[in-house]
Amino acid sequence: MIIGLTYDLRSDYLKEGFSEEETAEFDQESTVEAIDQTLQELGFKTDRIGHFHNLVKRLTQGDRWDMVFNICEGMYGIGREAQVPAILDAFNIPYTFSDPLVLTLTLHKGMTKRVIRDAGIPTPDFAIVEQESDIDKVELPYPLFVKPNAEGTGKGIDAKSKVNDFIELRTICLSLLPRFVNGLIVETFLPGREFTVAIAGTGTAARSLGVMEVILKDSAESHAYSYVNKEFCEDHVIYRLVDDEAAKECEEVALAAWRCLNCRDAGRVDIRFDPAGKASFLEVNPLAGLHPKHSDLPIICNFQGISFTSLIRMIMESAMKRKVAK
């Protein structure tokens, strides 16, 4: 069975002149190498395809694969994470992880929260700011938290993201709007503990692989799991596996969100506790990082004694069920 690998290498984009922040979500060569080698250990033949444009070129040349292991983030547009799955659907080639609808929806944090809220899953109140005039329309109690509406890896988040009044809100919005074309999301700030839940599987078969608390050190940027804190996590963050009542509540919220959104195979859900001590959905990552040592999903698996090989096997087994179903 031949497995194609689609991915965006950070080094490729840096060579083209993109910035460190612009390429923050893209993968290192070591991540691709680890996935490739692990798939081979599991008995698959592999073929490294690369990014979206390489995929299109290979498809027009007539190349085909039994399945594609897709970790492409894409560069442009609100549907950038959905581009590879969409074209693979057009060619009836199965792939790992979520479909174009899910990947487009979940990249837009505001739209995701509307679906989550409609399903009765707790999430902080929010407003979307797409232009300067929207700032005056934000009617939420302070403090608030401001972040890009369609970015991951903590991009656009720092110690100034928590705002305590309208002047601070306006200042940070005007600073971020020119940088992030898909706008900003402004949420009620939740002061409680922060967790991320690792999930494997699809639908009713989805299960939690563990709950990890994210604890910021004194050296970290305050208030948030920011880009800097993530990029230099060894210096600024303590990760702690938890298995208590709080963890159980996190798992309930995370699995409800995962199933509500129809996410597939594996990923993460971020949770934070509100002032009343209740777990609230922050966001979901259905295309989570897979660096064996530095990405949150493998970190949780390592805490649980789940090897990287076992994680990749779980992802493939979940995706293979769809292939068999066809």
C-alpha positions as CSV (number, residue, x, y, z in Angstrom):
1,M,0.0,0.0,0.0
2,I,1.5,3.3,-1.1
3,I,1.0,6.3,1.2
4,G,1.7,9.8,-0.2
5,L,2.9,12.5,2.3
6,T,1.7,16.1,1.8
7,Y,3.3,18.8,4.0
8,D,4.6,22.3,4.1
9,L,8.3,22.6,5.0
10,R,9.1,25.7,7.0
11,S,12.5,25.9,5.5
12,D,11.1,26.1,2.0
13,Y,9.0,29.1,2.8
14,L,11.8,30.8,4.7
15,K,14.0,30.5,1.6
16,E,11.3,32.3,-0.4
17,G,11.4,35.2,2.0
18,F,8.5,34.6,4.3
19,S,9.0,35.5,8.0
20,E,9.4,33.3,11.1
21,E,5.8,34.2,12.2
22,E,4.3,33.6,8.8
23,T,5.8,30.1,8.7
24,A,5.2,29.2,12.3
25,E,2.6,26.5,11.6
26,F,4.8,24.8,9.0
27,D,6.8,21.6,9.7
28,Q,10.4,20.9,10.2
29,E,12.2,18.3,8.1
30,S,12.5,16.1,11.2
31,T,8.8,15.9,11.5
32,V,8.3,14.7,8.0
33,E,11.2,12.3,8.4
34,A,9.7,10.9,11.6
35,I,6.3,10.3,10.0
36,D,7.8,8.8,6.9
37,Q,10.0,6.4,8.8
38,T,7.2,5.4,11.1
39,L,4.8,4.7,8.2
40,Q,7.5,2.5,6.7
41,E,8.0,0.7,10.0
42,L,4.2,0.0,10.0
43,G,4.6,-1.7,6.6
44,F,3.6,1.0,4.2
45,K,5.5,2.2,1.2
46,T,5.8,6.0,1.2
47,D,6.1,8.8,-1.4
48,R,7.0,12.3,-0.3
49,I,4.8,14.7,-2.3
50,G,5.3,18.0,-0.5
51,H,3.0,21.0,-0.6
52,F,-0.2,21.7,-2.5
53,H,1.5,22.8,-5.8
54,N,3.6,19.7,-5.9
55,L,0.4,17.6,-5.3
56,V,-1.4,19.3,-8.2
57,K,1.7,18.7,-10.5
58,R,1.9,15.1,-9.5
59,L,-1.8,14.5,-10.0
60,T,-1.7,16.0,-13.5
61,Q,1.2,13.7,-14.3
62,G,-1.0,10.8,-13.5
63,D,0.4,9.8,-10.1
64,R,-1.9,8.2,-7.6
65,W,-1.7,6.8,-4.1
66,D,-3.7,4.4,-2.0
67,M,-3.9,7.1,0.7
68,V,-2.4,10.4,1.6
69,F,-1.1,11.3,5.0
70,N,-1.9,15.0,5.0
71,I,-0.4,17.6,7.3
72,C,-0.5,20.6,4.8
73,E,-1.4,23.9,6.5
74,G,-1.5,26.0,3.3
75,M,-0.5,29.6,2.9
76,Y,-3.4,31.7,1.6
77,G,-7.2,32.1,2.3
78,I,-9.6,30.9,5.0
79,G,-9.7,27.5,3.3
80,R,-6.0,27.0,3.1
81,E,-6.0,23.9,5.3
82,A,-8.8,22.5,3.2
83,Q,-7.0,22.8,-0.2
84,V,-5.3,19.4,-0.1
85,P,-8.3,17.5,1.1
86,A,-10.6,19.2,-1.4
87,I,-8.4,18.2,-4.4
88,L,-7.9,14.7,-3.0
89,D,-11.7,14.3,-2.7
90,A,-12.0,15.4,-6.4
91,F,-9.7,12.5,-7.3
92,N,-11.3,10.1,-4.9
93,I,-8.1,9.6,-3.0
94,P,-8.6,8.9,0.7
95,Y,-6.5,10.8,3.3
96,T,-5.9,11.2,7.0
97,F,-7.5,13.8,9.2
98,S,-10.6,16.0,8.7
99,D,-12.4,16.9,5.5
100,P,-12.5,20.3,3.7
101,L,-15.7,21.5,5.6
102,V,-14.2,20.8,9.0
103,L,-10.8,22.3,8.2
104,T,-12.3,25.5,6.7
105,L,-14.8,25.9,9.6
106,T,-12.3,25.3,12.4
107,L,-9.7,27.7,11.0
108,H,-12.4,30.4,11.5
109,K,-12.5,30.6,15.3
110,G,-15.7,32.7,15.3
111,M,-17.7,30.4,13.1
112,T,-16.5,27.4,15.1
113,K,-17.7,28.9,18.3
114,R,-21.1,29.7,16.8
115,V,-21.5,26.0,16.0
116,I,-20.2,25.0,19.4
117,R,-22.5,27.4,21.2
118,D,-25.5,26.2,19.2
119,A,-24.7,22.7,20.4
120,G,-24.8,23.8,24.0
121,I,-21.1,23.4,24.6
122,P,-19.7,26.1,27.0
123,T,-17.5,28.7,25.3
124,P,-16.6,32.3,26.2
125,D,-18.7,35.1,24.7
126,F,-17.0,36.7,21.8
127,A,-17.1,39.3,19.0
128,I,-15.5,39.4,15.6
129,V,-13.5,42.5,14.6
130,E,-12.8,42.6,10.8
131,Q,-12.4,46.4,10.4
132,E,-11.8,49.4,12.6
133,S,-15.5,50.3,12.9
134,D,-16.1,46.8,14.5
135,I,-14.1,47.8,17.6
136,D,-16.8,50.2,18.7
137,K,-19.4,47.4,18.4
138,V,-17.7,45.1,21.0
139,E,-20.1,45.0,24.0
140,L,-18.5,42.5,26.3
141,P,-17.4,42.9,30.0
142,Y,-13.6,43.5,30.6
143,P,-11.1,42.0,30.8
144,L,-11.1,40.6,27.2
145,F,-8.7,38.6,25.2
146,V,-7.8,39.5,21.6
147,K,-6.3,37.1,19.0
148,P,-6.3,36.5,15.2
149,N,-9.5,34.8,14.1
150,A,-7.8,32.4,11.7
151,E,-4.3,31.5,12.9
152,G,-2.7,28.8,15.0
153,T,0.6,28.3,16.9
154,G,-0.1,31.3,19.1
155,K,0.5,33.7,16.2
156,G,-0.5,37.3,17.0
157,I,-0.7,36.6,20.7
158,D,1.5,38.1,23.4
159,A,1.2,39.7,26.9
160,K,-0.8,42.6,25.4
161,S,-3.6,40.2,24.2
162,K,-5.4,40.6,27.5
163,V,-7.0,44.0,27.5
164,N,-8.6,45.8,30.5
165,D,-10.4,48.7,28.9
166,F,-11.5,50.1,25.5
167,I,-8.3,52.1,24.9
168,E,-6.2,48.9,25.2
169,L,-8.8,47.0,23.0
170,R,-8.6,49.6,20.3
171,T,-4.8,49.8,20.5
172,I,-4.2,46.1,20.0
173,C,-6.9,45.7,17.4
174,L,-5.4,48.5,15.3
175,S,-2.0,46.9,15.6
176,L,-3.2,43.4,14.6
177,L,-5.8,44.1,11.8
178,P,-3.2,45.1,9.2
179,R,-1.3,41.8,9.8
180,F,-4.2,39.4,9.8
181,V,-6.5,39.6,6.8
182,N,-9.2,37.3,8.3
183,G,-9.8,39.6,11.3
184,L,-9.7,39.1,15.0
185,I,-11.7,37.4,17.7
186,V,-12.4,39.2,21.0
187,E,-13.4,36.9,23.8
188,T,-14.3,37.2,27.5
189,F,-11.0,36.5,29.3
190,L,-11.1,33.3,31.3
191,P,-8.7,33.4,34.3
192,G,-8.7,29.8,35.2
193,R,-6.4,26.8,34.5
194,E,-5.6,26.0,30.9
195,F,-5.5,22.5,29.4
196,T,-5.2,20.8,26.1
197,V,-6.9,17.4,25.4
198,A,-5.4,14.9,23.0
199,I,-8.0,13.0,21.0
200,A,-7.8,10.0,18.7
201,G,-10.5,8.5,16.6
202,T,-13.6,9.6,14.7
203,G,-17.2,10.0,15.8
204,T,-18.3,7.6,18.5
205,A,-14.9,5.9,18.3
206,A,-13.1,9.1,19.4
207,R,-11.5,8.9,22.8
208,S,-9.2,11.0,24.9
209,L,-5.5,10.1,25.0
210,G,-4.8,12.4,27.9
211,V,-5.3,15.8,29.4
212,M,-2.3,18.1,29.8
213,E,-2.2,21.3,31.8
214,V,-0.2,24.2,30.4
215,I,1.5,26.2,33.1
216,L,3.4,29.4,32.3
217,K,6.6,30.0,34.1
218,D,7.5,33.4,35.5
219,S,9.8,33.9,32.5
220,A,6.8,33.4,30.1
221,E,4.7,36.1,28.3
222,S,1.8,36.4,30.7
223,H,-1.9,35.4,30.3
224,A,-1.6,33.2,27.2
225,Y,0.0,30.2,25.5
226,S,1.5,32.7,23.0
227,Y,3.7,32.3,19.9
228,V,6.9,33.0,21.9
229,N,5.8,30.7,24.8
230,K,5.2,27.9,22.3
231,E,8.3,28.5,20.2
232,F,10.5,28.4,23.3
233,C,8.4,26.1,25.4
234,E,11.4,24.5,27.1
235,D,12.2,27.9,28.7
236,H,8.7,29.2,29.4
237,V,6.2,26.4,29.9
238,I,5.6,23.5,32.3
239,Y,3.5,20.7,30.9
240,R,1.8,18.5,33.4
241,L,-0.4,15.4,32.7
242,V,-3.5,15.6,34.9
243,D,-6.0,12.9,35.9
244,D,-8.5,14.5,38.3
245,E,-12.0,15.9,38.3
246,A,-10.9,18.9,36.2
247,A,-9.4,16.5,33.6
248,K,-12.6,14.5,33.4
249,E,-14.6,17.7,32.8
250,C,-12.1,18.8,30.1
251,E,-12.5,15.4,28.4
252,E,-16.3,15.7,28.4
253,V,-16.2,19.2,26.8
254,A,-13.4,18.2,24.3
255,L,-15.1,15.0,23.1
256,A,-18.4,16.8,22.8
257,A,-16.8,19.5,20.6
258,W,-14.8,17.0,18.6
259,R,-17.9,14.9,17.7
260,C,-20.1,18.0,17.2
261,L,-17.6,19.3,14.6
262,N,-17.1,15.9,12.9
263,C,-13.3,16.0,13.4
264,R,-11.4,12.9,12.4
265,D,-8.5,10.6,13.3
266,A,-6.6,12.7,15.8
267,G,-6.1,16.2,17.1
268,R,-6.4,18.5,20.1
269,V,-9.0,20.6,21.9
270,D,-8.0,23.5,24.1
271,I,-9.9,24.2,27.3
272,R,-9.8,26.9,29.9
273,F,-11.7,27.3,33.1
274,D,-14.0,30.2,33.8
275,P,-14.3,32.2,37.1
276,A,-16.9,29.7,38.3
277,G,-14.4,26.9,37.8
278,K,-16.2,25.4,34.8
279,A,-14.5,24.1,31.7
280,S,-15.0,26.1,28.5
281,F,-14.1,25.3,24.9
282,L,-11.4,27.7,23.5
283,E,-10.6,26.1,20.1
284,V,-9.9,22.9,18.3
285,N,-6.9,21.8,16.3
286,P,-8.0,19.0,13.8
287,L,-4.6,19.2,12.1
288,A,-2.4,19.1,15.1
289,G,1.4,19.3,15.0
290,L,3.2,16.0,14.9
291,H,6.8,16.7,15.9
292,P,7.6,13.7,18.0
293,K,9.1,15.8,20.9
294,H,7.9,19.3,20.6
295,S,4.2,19.2,19.5
296,D,1.5,19.0,22.2
297,L,-0.3,15.9,20.8
298,P,2.9,13.7,20.9
299,I,3.9,15.3,24.2
300,I,0.7,14.1,25.8
301,C,1.2,10.6,24.2
302,N,4.8,10.5,25.6
303,F,3.5,11.3,29.1
304,Q,1.0,8.4,28.7
305,G,3.6,5.9,27.4
306,I,2.1,6.0,24.0
307,S,4.9,5.8,21.4
308,F,5.0,7.9,18.3
309,T,4.6,4.7,16.3
310,S,1.4,3.8,18.2
311,L,0.0,7.3,17.6
312,I,0.7,7.1,13.8
313,R,-0.9,3.6,13.8
314,M,-4.0,4.9,15.5
315,I,-4.3,7.7,13.0
316,M,-3.9,5.3,10.1
317,E,-6.4,2.8,11.5
318,S,-9.0,5.5,11.9
319,A,-8.4,6.8,8.4
320,M,-8.4,3.2,6.9
321,K,-11.9,2.7,8.1
322,R,-13.1,5.3,5.7
323,K,-11.2,3.7,2.9
324,V,-12.7,0.3,3.6
325,A,-16.2,1.9,3.9
326,K,-15.8,3.1,0.3
